[in-house]
């Protein structure tokens, strides 16, 4: 799909579908007023009667019948001007575009005048919202070819001010890169676990590395054993799929210290010997969402040519029950030398992350950020509206929080007080891999904190936000690609 920026008047611009962005508490701007006049006051009557209220996410489709050049017209709500954010703009584009596609539009034009926001940010938000809202995972549909014929081919941002075009185009280019990376992550998470094994993920990392000039190293089982990655290998012991420890380096920051991104990459989580209930186990293909987010963020950083050094670490394996699987009661020795008693083999994410975080410390990084579908408890605490955040460094947590507000991938901090560490003390090892149900999000993070040494660290629990069971603005039902835009924004804003 192409995204263009051009100048012109919306009522004269030929398109399959035009989008007017309207605020709930003010009259339409000059361009929208001209459209309303051409339509005989139709928009004004809809608003006056209450048939259309410009609430966030509201979309109303009209057919102009030749009174303007557009074949279809979508009214998209932004809410009140005082509450306007870039994410509301993203949502409006993400809601209007699928409505127009469903109506048969192959090209869409969005009028962007009168929004009162930075033009580069505006271009980025509309590009992201439109592309992500139009996303569909059709690979396994037998009628994919026919479905693809209905795809939108082009989105045009239309402005009446020629001086804004350059900035809008720059923003569009950024938005396209980030949306493509997020959609890549969605594709990875949506794929069946038989088609997204650790080996396949390593191959995908290799392809990205070739495309963007990244350094890639993939550690095999013997190399992990030689290093002493006993936690990762313990989790992998029940699967016939070989584990991979994937190391992707982006080096464009000169002598700057590395930023380490660590993503949980369990390609399927049965729970192991402590097996999960059958209901919803199919969703456990999303347990590699953290790894997909890290790959997506590094892809974006490379495509945007950010002046940083970044290392992405993906400990990739399945968690399966078998005669060779690790068991409750086992004690695993980690890369750091610390030992973990296994109480529940379904608390495996923190195990593979313990080795990955210890490995991240070998880079002497400026900061470490890990992202993981770690605990069901996070969904109980925060629902699907926020990612849980815990960490050891206030300034780093603040930067992550700010990035979340900018992208709409919001985070909410939970405490990591020393008292919670008592729950993971073991009688026979340095720690145990679960502290029980109480404070489950926090005790999982408490274990991870034992492996980051003194480096600034933040943990992001995306267990409840990596997948959505309902359509949301610019996020269709299924894999969300959460974390790609959040981490990319963090990297863009980062100053060492």
C-alpha positions in Angstrom: 0.0 0.0 0.0 1.2 3.5 -0.9 0.8 6.5 1.3 1.0 9.9 -0.4 0.8 13.6 0.6 -0.6 16.2 -1.7 -2.3 19.5 -1.8 -5.9 20.3 -3.0 -9.5 20.8 -2.0 -11.2 17.8 -0.5 -14.5 18.5 -2.3 -12.7 18.4 -5.7 -10.4 15.5 -5.0 -11.4 12.3 -6.8 -11.2 9.3 -4.5 -13.1 6.2 -3.6 -13.3 7.3 0.0 -12.7 10.7 1.7 -12.3 11.1 5.5 -13.3 14.2 7.4 -11.9 14.4 10.9 -14.3 16.3 13.2 -14.1 17.5 16.8 -17.1 16.9 19.1 -17.2 20.4 20.6 -16.7 22.7 17.6 -18.1 23.4 14.2 -16.5 21.8 11.1 -13.5 23.8 9.8 -13.5 25.7 6.5 -12.8 22.7 4.2 -15.3 20.5 6.0 -17.8 23.4 5.8 -17.4 23.6 2.0 -18.1 19.9 1.8 -21.2 20.3 4.0 -22.4 23.1 1.7 -21.9 21.0 -1.4 -23.9 18.2 0.4 -26.8 20.6 1.1 -26.0 20.8 4.8 -26.2 17.0 5.3 -23.3 16.9 7.8 -24.7 19.8 9.9 -28.2 18.1 10.1 -26.6 14.8 11.2 -24.8 16.5 14.0 -27.8 18.7 15.0 -30.1 15.6 15.2 -27.5 13.6 17.1 -27.3 11.0 14.4 -23.5 11.5 14.4 -21.6 12.5 17.4 -17.8 13.1 16.9 -16.8 10.9 19.8 -13.4 9.2 19.7 -13.7 6.2 17.4 -17.1 7.2 15.9 -17.4 6.7 12.1 -20.4 7.5 9.9 -20.4 6.7 6.2 -22.1 8.9 3.6 -22.6 8.6 -0.1 -22.4 12.1 -1.8 -24.0 10.9 -5.1 -21.8 13.2 -7.2 -22.1 16.4 -5.2 -18.4 16.1 -4.3 -15.7 14.2 -6.2 -15.4 11.5 -3.6 -17.6 8.4 -4.1 -17.9 7.8 -0.3 -17.4 10.1 2.7 -16.5 8.9 6.2 -17.0 11.3 9.1 -14.5 10.3 11.8 -14.7 11.6 15.4 -11.8 13.0 17.4 -13.6 13.8 20.6 -13.2 17.2 22.3 -10.5 19.5 21.1 -9.0 19.9 24.6 -8.6 16.1 24.9 -7.1 15.6 21.5 -4.1 13.4 21.3 -2.0 11.8 18.6 -3.5 8.4 19.6 -7.0 9.7 19.0 -5.9 10.7 15.5 -4.3 7.2 15.1 -7.6 5.7 16.3 -9.7 7.8 13.9 -7.6 6.7 10.9 -7.6 3.1 12.1 -11.4 3.1 12.4 -12.3 4.9 9.2 -10.0 3.0 6.9 -11.6 -0.5 7.5 -15.1 1.0 7.2 -14.2 2.4 3.8 -12.5 -0.8 2.7 -15.6 -2.8 3.7 -17.7 -0.4 1.5 -15.4 -1.1 -1.5 -12.9 1.7 -1.5 -9.5 1.0 -3.0 -8.0 4.4 -2.3 -8.7 6.7 0.7 -8.0 10.4 1.2 -7.8 12.0 4.6 -8.2 15.7 5.0 -5.7 16.8 7.7 -6.1 20.6 7.8 -7.2 22.2 11.1 -5.9 19.6 13.5 -3.4 22.0 15.2 -0.7 19.4 15.7 2.9 19.1 14.6 2.7 18.1 10.9 5.4 15.4 11.1 3.6 13.8 14.1 0.3 14.1 12.2 1.7 12.3 9.2 3.2 9.5 11.3 0.0 9.0 13.3 -2.3 8.7 10.3 0.1 6.4 8.5 0.3 4.2 11.5 -3.4 4.2 12.2 -4.4 3.6 8.7 -1.9 0.7 8.0 -2.5 -1.0 11.4 -6.2 -0.6 11.1 -6.3 -2.2 7.7 -4.1 -5.1 8.8 -5.4 -8.6 8.2 -3.8 -12.0 8.7 -5.0 -14.0 5.7 -2.1 -16.4 5.1 -4.1 -19.5 6.1 -7.4 -18.5 4.3 -8.1 -20.6 1.2 -9.6 -17.5 -0.4 -6.7 -15.2 0.4 -6.3 -14.1 -3.2 -9.9 -12.9 -3.4 -9.7 -11.2 0.0 -6.5 -9.4 -1.1 -8.3 -8.0 -4.1 -10.4 -6.0 -1.6 -7.3 -4.4 0.0 -6.9 -0.6 0.0 -4.1 0.3 -2.4 -3.4 3.9 -1.5 -4.0 6.4 1.3 -3.6 10.1 0.5 -3.1 12.8 3.1 -4.7 16.0 1.7 -3.7 19.5 2.8 -4.6 22.9 1.6 -1.2 24.3 2.7 1.8 23.5 0.5 4.3 24.5 3.2 3.2 21.5 5.3 3.8 18.8 2.7 7.5 18.2 3.5 7.0 17.6 7.2 3.9 15.5 6.6 5.8 13.3 4.1 8.7 12.8 6.6 6.2 11.7 9.3 4.4 9.4 6.8 7.8 7.7 6.1 8.4 7.2 9.8 4.9 5.9 10.4 5.2 3.4 7.5 8.4 1.9 8.9 7.0 1.5 12.4 3.7 0.1 11.2 5.5 -2.4 8.9 7.5 -3.6 11.9 4.4 -3.9 14.1 2.6 -5.8 11.4 5.6 -8.1 11.1 5.3 -8.8 14.8 1.6 -9.5 14.4 2.3 -12.0 11.6 4.8 -13.8 13.8 2.5 -14.0 16.8 -0.5 -15.0 14.7 1.4 -17.9 12.9 0.7 -21.4 14.1 3.4 -22.7 16.5 4.4 -25.4 14.0 5.3 -22.7 11.5 6.9 -20.3 14.0 9.5 -22.5 15.8 12.7 -21.2 17.3 14.5 -22.2 14.1 12.0 -20.2 12.0 12.4 -17.2 14.2 16.2 -17.4 13.9 15.7 -17.5 10.1 13.5 -14.4 10.3 16.1 -12.6 12.4 18.7 -13.6 9.8 16.6 -12.1 6.9 16.1 -8.8 8.8 19.8 -8.7 9.6 20.7 -9.2 5.9 18.2 -6.5 4.9 19.4 -3.9 7.3 23.0 -4.7 7.9 22.7 -6.1 11.4 25.1 -8.5 13.2 23.5 -11.8 14.0 24.6 -14.7 16.1 22.5 -17.7 16.9 23.7 -20.0 19.8 22.8 -23.6 19.5 22.2 -26.1 22.4 25.8 -27.1 22.8 27.0 -23.4 22.9 24.3 -22.6 25.5 25.5 -25.6 27.6 29.1 -24.5 27.4 28.1 -21.0 28.6 26.0 -22.5 31.4 22.5 -21.4 30.3 20.9 -24.1 32.5 17.6 -22.3 32.9 17.0 -21.9 29.2 18.1 -25.5 28.5 15.9 -26.7 31.3 12.8 -25.2 29.8 13.9 -26.5 26.4 14.5 -30.1 27.6 10.9 -31.3 27.0 10.7 -30.3 23.3 12.0 -31.9 20.1 12.4 -28.4 18.6 16.0 -27.2 19.1 16.2 -24.0 21.2 18.0 -21.0 19.8 19.5 -18.0 21.6 19.3 -15.2 19.1 21.6 -12.2 19.3 20.9 -9.3 17.0 23.2 -6.2 17.1 22.6 -2.8 15.6 25.7 -0.7 15.7 25.2 2.9 14.6 26.0 4.6 17.9 29.8 4.9 17.7 31.2 4.6 21.2 27.9 4.8 23.0 27.1 1.9 25.3 24.5 -0.6 24.2 20.8 -0.5 24.9 19.8 -4.1 25.6 16.4 -5.3 24.6 15.4 -8.8 25.8 12.2 -10.5 24.6 10.6 -13.7 25.9 10.4 -16.1 23.0 8.4 -19.2 24.0 7.1 -20.3 20.6 4.5 -22.5 22.3 3.7 -22.9 26.0 1.9 -26.0 27.1 2.9 -25.4 30.6 5.2 -28.4 30.6 4.7 -31.1 33.2 2.5 -28.5 35.1 0.3 -28.6 32.0 -2.2 -25.8 31.3 -6.0 -26.4 30.9 -7.0 -27.3 27.3 -9.3 -24.3 27.1 -7.4 -21.4 25.4 -4.2 -23.3 25.2 -4.2 -22.5 21.4 -3.5 -18.9 22.4 -0.2 -19.9 23.8 1.4 -19.4 20.4 1.5 -15.7 21.5 4.1 -16.5 24.2 6.8 -15.3 21.8 5.3 -11.8 21.6 8.2 -10.3 23.5 10.7 -11.6 21.1 8.7 -10.5 18.1 8.5 -7.0 19.7 12.2 -6.8 20.1 12.8 -7.9 16.5 10.3 -5.3 15.3 11.9 -2.5 17.4 15.4 -3.3 16.1 14.1 -3.4 12.5 12.5 0.0 13.0 15.7 1.4 14.6 17.7 0.2 11.7 15.3 1.5 9.0 15.1 4.9 10.7 18.9 4.9 11.1 18.9 5.9 14.7 22.3 6.8 16.1 22.4 4.1 18.8 23.9 0.8 19.6 21.3 -1.8 20.4 21.4 -5.5 21.1 18.3 -7.6 20.9 18.3 -11.0 22.8 15.7 -13.6 22.1 15.9 -16.8 24.1 13.7 -19.0 21.9 12.2 -22.4 22.8 9.0 -24.4 23.3 7.8 -25.4 26.8 6.5 -29.0 26.4 5.9 -32.1 28.5 7.8 -35.2 27.7 9.9 -37.9 29.4 12.9 -35.6 29.1 11.1 -32.5 30.4 12.2 -30.6 33.5 10.1 -31.3 36.5 8.7 -29.6 39.6 11.3 -30.1 42.3 14.3 -29.7 39.9 16.9 -27.1 40.6 18.4 -25.3 37.6 21.7 -23.5 37.6 21.6 -20.3 35.5 24.2 -18.5 33.5 24.8 -16.2 36.4 25.6 -19.2 38.6 22.5 -18.6 40.8 20.2 -21.5 41.3 16.4 -21.7 40.9 14.1 -24.3 42.4 11.3 -25.3 40.1 7.8 -25.3 41.8 5.8 -25.0 38.6 7.1 -25.7 35.1 4.5 -23.2 33.7 6.5 -20.4 35.3 9.0 -20.8 32.5 9.3 -17.3 31.1 11.3 -16.0 34.0 13.7 -18.9 33.7 14.7 -18.2 30.1 14.8 -14.5 30.8 17.1 -15.1 33.7 19.8 -16.4 31.3 19.1 -13.8 28.7 19.3 -10.9 31.3 22.6 -12.3 32.6 23.9 -12.4 29.0 22.7 -8.8 28.5 25.0 -7.7 31.4 28.1 -8.9 29.4 27.5 -5.9 27.1 27.8 -3.5 30.1 24.7 -1.8 28.7 23.4 1.7 29.5 20.0 0.2 30.2 18.2 -3.1 29.9 14.5 -3.5 29.0 12.8 -6.8 28.9 9.4 -7.5 27.4 7.5 -10.7 28.1 4.1 -12.3 28.2 5.0 -13.3 31.7 2.0 -13.6 34.1 -1.7 -14.1 33.8 -1.8 -12.1 37.0 -1.0 -9.0 35.1 -4.3 -9.2 33.2 -6.1 -9.6 36.5 -4.5 -6.5 37.9 -4.6 -4.2 34.8 -7.0 -5.8 32.3 -6.1 -5.3 28.6 -5.7 -1.6 28.8 -2.2 -1.3 30.2 1.1 -3.2 30.2 2.6 -3.8 33.6 5.9 -2.1 34.3 8.4 -2.7 37.1 12.0 -1.8 37.4 15.0 -0.5 39.3 15.6 2.9 37.7 13.1 5.8 38.0 14.4 7.8 35.1 14.3 4.8 32.8 10.7 4.0 33.9 9.8 7.6 33.2 11.1 7.4 29.7 9.2 4.2 29.0 6.0 5.7 30.5 6.3 8.8 28.3 6.9 6.6 25.2 3.7 4.7 26.1 1.6 7.8 26.3 2.9 9.0 22.9 2.2 5.7 21.2 -1.0 4.7 23.0 0.8 1.5 24.3 0.4 2.7 27.8 2.2 1.2 30.8 1.4 1.2 34.5 4.0 0.9 37.2 3.7 -1.7 40.0 5.9 -1.7 43.1 9.0 -3.9 43.4 9.6 -3.5 47.2 12.1 -5.7 49.0 9.3 -7.4 51.0 8.1 -9.1 47.8 11.5 -10.8 47.4 10.7 -12.9 50.5 8.1 -14.8 48.5 10.6 -16.3 46.1 13.1 -17.5 48.7 13.8 -21.2 48.4 14.8 -23.7 51.2 17.2 -25.6 48.9 18.2 -23.1 46.2 18.9 -19.4 45.8 15.3 -18.8 44.8 12.2 -20.6 43.6 10.5 -19.9 40.3 7.1 -18.8 41.7 6.1 -17.0 44.8 2.4 -18.1 44.7 -0.7 -16.3 43.5 -0.4 -13.2 45.7 1.4 -10.4 43.9 2.3 -12.8 41.0 3.3 -10.0 38.6 5.6 -8.5 41.2 7.3 -11.7 42.4 8.0 -12.7 38.8 9.8 -9.4 38.3 11.5 -9.8 41.7 13.1 -13.0 40.3 14.2 -11.2 37.1 15.8 -8.4 39.2 18.3 -10.9 40.5 20.0 -11.2 37.1 20.5 -7.6 36.0 23.2 -6.7 38.4 23.4 -2.9 38.9 22.4 -1.9 35.4 19.2 0.3 35.0 16.4 -2.2 34.1 12.7 -2.2 33.3 10.5 -5.2 32.9 7.3 -5.0 30.8 4.6 -7.6 31.3 2.5 -7.8 28.1 0.7 -11.0 29.0 -2.7 -9.3 28.8 -2.0 -6.8 26.0 -0.3 -9.0 23.4 -3.6 -10.4 22.2 -7.1 -8.9 21.9 -10.3 -10.9 21.6 -12.2 -7.9 20.1 -11.6 -5.4 17.4 -10.0 -2.2 18.7 -9.2 1.1 16.9 -6.2 0.2 14.6 -5.9 -3.2 16.3 -8.1 -5.9 14.7 -8.9 -9.0 16.8 -5.9 -11.2 17.4 -2.2 -10.4 17.8 -1.6 -6.7 18.7 2.1 -6.4 18.0 2.4 -4.6 21.3 5.8 -3.3 22.2 7.1 -2.5 18.8 5.9 1.1 18.7 6.5 1.5 22.4 10.1 0.4 22.2 10.7 2.2 19.0 9.5 5.5 20.5 11.7 4.9 23.5 14.7 4.4 21.3 13.9 7.5 19.2 13.6 9.6 22.4 16.6 8.0 24.1 19.5 10.3 25.1 22.4 8.7 26.9 
